[in-house]
Amino acid sequence: MKDLIDFKKNVYSQHGEDGIIKEILYRLKDFTDNQYCEFGAWDGIHLSNVYALIKNTNFKALLIEPDKKKFVELCKNNPSPSIIKLNTFVGLEDKNKIDILLKQNNFNINFDFLSIDVDSIDYYIFESLDIYKPKLICIEFNPTIPNDVDFVQKEYSSNQGASALSLIKLAKSKSYYPVCTTETNLFFIHANYKKQVIGDKDLKINDLIDDTKIKNYIFYGYDGSIFTSREVRLPWHNIIVKDLNVLKWFLKKYPRNYNFLERLLFKIYRKFKNYF
């Protein structure tokens, strides 16, 4: 079998997901039911992972978008009665859990494809998926986090995301296996269909993601200076961080070399550092 990454192609998706999804569903053609769900769906077209599918198949789709203005566009772009449109958040409360929304709209337990992209609590939404076991799941990860870092944002209200490693661990606990990745999305297949999609392969994170360009090491000077092995850039803000140092310039010395006044200032700084 050819590697799935070789099928990358954009029709409406961002990083070649359309081609990968099409190939995976082709390999599952004897098991498919043409039921798809995507959130946040935005306007139903822009960077969509399901629009190419619903344009070219007999289908049932559930598109969920919380933004009211974008939801109006979504409805205009997807007038078909086969497309269920919901203007709501997918969250962790009973009323808006993804399991509940799927059940309310009569989806099959092992429907074909679920696309999760909310730029924040994607991990927790995947974790909350209990009743439903879609064959294929596409979920966004934070691509700035190296492969060996297990990270999940702690606060539900923030926009930090989760590392690929944390999502792979969660997926395996739910009997899902990683089969492909793009720049920002991981693809997982349920264990019942793994053989049809990738045969007997057991893909590891380093088989899927080359993180050599994003690894960055932090180290320290004896004087308290903080260094990094490469520049620190906030990609979504397009800002290069010039200085991570927290010590004031007059305290940047090896502590044993502080004079009396500097030792006093350092004690004050340590006590009140959270207020500086």
C-alpha positions as CSV (number, residue, x, y, z in Angstrom):
1,M,0.0,0.0,0.0
2,K,1.2,3.5,-0.8
3,D,1.7,5.8,2.1
4,L,-1.4,8.0,2.7
5,I,0.7,11.2,2.6
6,D,1.3,10.6,-1.1
7,F,-2.3,11.3,-1.7
8,K,-2.2,14.9,-0.3
9,K,-4.4,17.2,-2.4
10,N,-6.3,20.3,-1.6
11,V,-9.8,20.9,-3.1
12,Y,-11.1,23.0,-0.2
13,S,-8.9,21.8,2.6
14,Q,-5.8,23.6,3.9
15,H,-2.9,21.1,3.9
16,G,-3.9,18.3,1.5
17,E,-6.5,16.7,3.8
18,D,-9.0,16.3,0.9
19,G,-6.8,13.8,-1.0
20,I,-5.9,11.8,2.1
21,I,-9.6,11.5,3.3
22,K,-10.7,10.5,-0.2
23,E,-8.1,7.7,-0.3
24,I,-8.9,6.4,3.2
25,L,-12.6,6.2,2.4
26,Y,-11.8,4.5,-0.9
27,R,-9.9,1.8,1.1
28,L,-12.9,1.5,3.3
29,K,-15.4,1.5,0.4
30,D,-16.9,-1.9,1.5
31,F,-17.8,-0.5,4.9
32,T,-18.8,3.2,4.3
33,D,-22.2,4.7,5.0
34,N,-21.5,8.3,3.7
35,Q,-22.1,10.0,7.0
36,Y,-19.8,12.9,7.9
37,C,-19.6,15.5,10.7
38,E,-17.4,18.6,10.9
39,F,-16.9,21.4,13.5
40,G,-16.1,24.2,13.5
41,A,-17.4,24.3,10.0
42,W,-16.9,28.0,9.5
43,D,-18.8,28.9,6.3
44,G,-19.0,25.3,5.2
45,I,-16.4,25.7,2.4
46,H,-13.3,27.6,3.5
47,L,-10.6,25.1,4.6
48,S,-13.4,22.5,5.0
49,N,-12.4,18.8,5.4
50,V,-15.9,17.5,4.3
51,Y,-17.1,19.9,1.6
52,A,-15.3,17.9,-1.2
53,L,-17.0,14.8,0.1
54,I,-20.5,16.2,0.3
55,K,-20.3,17.6,-3.2
56,N,-19.4,14.3,-4.7
57,T,-21.3,11.6,-2.8
58,N,-24.8,10.7,-1.7
59,F,-24.4,11.6,2.0
60,K,-25.7,12.7,5.3
61,A,-23.7,15.5,6.9
62,L,-23.7,17.4,10.2
63,L,-22.0,20.8,10.1
64,I,-21.6,22.7,13.4
65,E,-20.5,26.3,13.6
66,P,-21.0,28.6,16.7
67,D,-20.3,32.0,15.0
68,K,-23.7,33.4,14.0
69,K,-22.4,35.3,11.0
70,K,-20.5,32.4,9.6
71,F,-23.4,30.1,10.3
72,V,-25.6,32.3,8.0
73,E,-23.0,31.8,5.2
74,L,-22.8,28.1,6.0
75,C,-26.5,27.7,5.4
76,K,-26.4,29.6,2.1
77,N,-23.4,27.5,0.9
78,N,-25.0,24.2,1.9
79,P,-28.8,24.4,1.2
80,S,-29.2,20.6,0.7
81,P,-31.6,19.0,3.2
82,S,-29.1,16.2,3.5
83,I,-26.9,18.6,5.4
84,I,-27.9,19.3,9.0
85,K,-26.7,22.7,10.1
86,L,-26.3,23.6,13.8
87,N,-25.4,27.0,15.2
88,T,-23.9,25.9,18.5
89,F,-20.7,25.1,20.4
90,V,-19.4,21.6,20.7
91,G,-18.3,21.4,24.3
92,L,-18.2,19.3,27.4
93,E,-21.5,19.9,29.0
94,D,-24.3,17.4,28.5
95,K,-26.3,19.6,26.2
96,N,-23.5,20.2,23.7
97,K,-21.4,17.1,23.9
98,I,-20.6,15.7,20.5
99,D,-22.2,12.3,21.5
100,I,-25.5,14.1,22.3
101,L,-25.5,16.1,19.1
102,L,-24.8,13.0,17.0
103,K,-27.5,11.1,18.7
104,Q,-30.1,13.8,18.3
105,N,-29.4,13.8,14.6
106,N,-29.6,10.0,14.2
107,F,-26.0,9.2,13.2
108,N,-24.8,5.7,13.0
109,I,-22.5,4.6,15.9
110,N,-19.6,4.0,13.5
111,F,-20.3,6.6,10.9
112,D,-17.6,7.3,8.4
113,F,-15.8,10.6,9.3
114,L,-15.5,13.1,12.1
115,S,-13.4,16.3,11.7
116,I,-12.5,18.1,14.9
117,D,-11.1,21.6,14.7
118,V,-11.9,24.1,17.4
119,D,-8.4,25.6,18.0
120,S,-8.6,24.9,21.8
121,I,-10.3,22.0,23.5
122,D,-10.0,19.5,20.6
123,Y,-8.4,17.0,23.0
124,Y,-11.2,17.2,25.6
125,I,-13.9,16.8,22.9
126,F,-12.2,13.7,21.6
127,E,-11.8,12.4,25.1
128,S,-15.6,13.0,25.7
129,L,-16.5,10.9,22.6
130,D,-17.8,7.7,24.3
131,I,-20.9,6.3,22.5
132,Y,-19.9,7.0,18.9
133,K,-16.9,5.4,17.3
134,P,-16.4,6.9,13.8
135,K,-14.2,5.0,11.4
136,L,-12.0,7.9,10.7
137,I,-11.2,10.9,12.8
138,C,-9.2,14.0,11.8
139,I,-8.2,16.2,14.7
140,E,-6.0,19.4,14.9
141,F,-2.8,19.4,16.9
142,N,-0.4,22.1,17.9
143,P,2.4,21.7,15.3
144,T,4.9,23.8,17.3
145,I,5.2,21.1,20.0
146,P,8.0,18.5,19.5
147,N,7.2,14.8,19.2
148,D,8.4,13.8,22.7
149,V,6.3,16.4,24.6
150,D,3.1,15.4,26.2
151,F,1.0,18.6,26.4
152,V,-2.7,19.4,26.8
153,Q,-3.9,22.9,27.6
154,K,-5.2,23.1,31.2
155,E,-7.9,25.8,30.9
156,Y,-10.9,25.2,28.7
157,S,-11.1,28.9,27.8
158,S,-7.6,29.3,26.3
159,N,-6.4,28.6,22.8
160,Q,-3.2,26.5,23.3
161,G,-4.2,23.1,21.8
162,A,-2.6,19.7,22.4
163,S,0.6,18.0,21.3
164,A,0.5,15.2,18.7
165,L,1.9,12.8,21.4
166,S,-1.0,13.5,23.8
167,L,-3.6,12.9,21.1
168,I,-1.9,9.7,20.0
169,K,-1.9,8.4,23.6
170,L,-5.6,9.3,24.0
171,A,-6.5,7.8,20.6
172,K,-4.9,4.4,21.5
173,S,-6.8,4.3,24.8
174,K,-9.9,4.5,22.6
175,S,-8.7,1.8,20.1
176,Y,-7.7,4.3,17.4
177,Y,-4.4,4.2,15.5
178,P,-2.6,7.1,13.8
179,V,-2.3,6.6,10.0
180,C,-1.3,9.9,8.6
181,T,-0.6,13.6,9.4
182,T,-0.5,16.9,7.6
183,E,1.1,20.1,8.9
184,T,-1.7,20.6,11.5
185,N,-4.0,17.5,11.5
186,L,-3.7,13.9,12.7
187,F,-5.7,11.1,11.1
188,F,-6.8,8.2,13.3
189,I,-8.5,5.0,12.1
190,H,-10.5,2.8,14.5
191,A,-8.9,-0.6,15.2
192,N,-11.7,-2.5,13.4
193,Y,-10.6,-0.9,10.1
194,K,-6.9,-0.4,10.5
195,K,-5.9,-3.4,8.3
196,Q,-8.0,-2.1,5.4
197,V,-6.3,1.3,5.6
198,I,-2.6,0.6,6.4
199,G,-2.3,-3.1,6.5
200,D,-0.1,-4.5,9.3
201,K,1.9,-1.3,9.8
202,D,2.1,0.1,13.3
203,L,3.0,3.7,12.7
204,K,4.9,5.7,15.5
205,I,4.9,9.4,15.9
206,N,8.3,9.8,14.4
207,D,7.1,7.9,11.3
208,L,4.4,10.5,10.8
209,I,6.0,13.8,11.9
210,D,9.5,15.2,11.3
211,D,10.0,17.6,14.2
212,T,13.6,18.5,13.6
213,K,12.6,22.0,12.3
214,I,10.6,22.8,15.4
215,K,12.7,21.4,18.3
216,N,14.1,24.2,20.4
217,Y,16.2,23.7,23.6
218,I,16.3,26.0,26.5
219,F,19.5,26.3,28.6
220,Y,21.0,28.7,31.1
221,G,24.1,30.6,31.9
222,Y,25.6,30.6,35.4
223,D,24.5,34.2,35.6
224,G,20.8,33.4,35.1
225,S,20.7,34.2,31.4
226,I,18.2,32.1,29.4
227,F,19.2,30.9,26.0
228,T,17.4,28.9,23.2
229,S,19.0,26.8,20.5
230,R,17.0,28.7,17.8
231,E,15.0,31.9,17.7
232,V,11.6,31.8,19.4
233,R,8.8,32.8,17.1
234,L,5.0,33.0,17.8
235,P,3.8,31.8,14.4
236,W,0.2,32.8,14.7
237,H,1.2,36.3,15.8
238,N,4.2,36.5,13.5
239,I,6.4,37.8,16.3
240,I,9.9,36.9,17.1
241,V,10.6,36.8,20.8
242,K,14.0,38.5,21.4
243,D,14.4,37.9,25.1
244,L,13.1,35.3,27.6
245,N,15.3,36.5,30.4
246,V,13.5,37.3,33.7
247,L,16.4,38.6,35.8
248,K,16.9,42.4,35.8
249,W,20.3,43.4,34.3
250,F,21.8,44.3,37.7
251,L,21.1,40.7,38.9
252,K,22.6,38.9,35.9
253,K,25.6,37.6,37.7
254,Y,26.6,34.3,39.3
255,P,24.9,34.6,42.7
256,R,28.1,34.0,44.7
257,N,29.5,37.2,43.1
258,Y,26.7,39.4,44.4
259,N,27.8,42.3,46.6
260,F,25.8,43.1,49.7
261,L,23.3,45.4,48.0
262,E,22.8,43.0,45.1
263,R,22.1,40.1,47.6
264,L,19.5,42.3,49.2
265,L,17.9,43.3,45.9
266,F,17.9,39.6,44.9
267,K,16.1,38.6,48.1
268,I,13.5,41.3,47.4
269,Y,13.2,40.2,43.8
270,R,12.6,36.6,44.7
271,K,10.0,37.5,47.2
272,F,8.0,39.8,44.9
273,K,9.0,38.4,41.5
274,N,5.4,37.6,40.6
275,Y,4.6,41.3,40.8
276,F,7.3,42.5,38.5
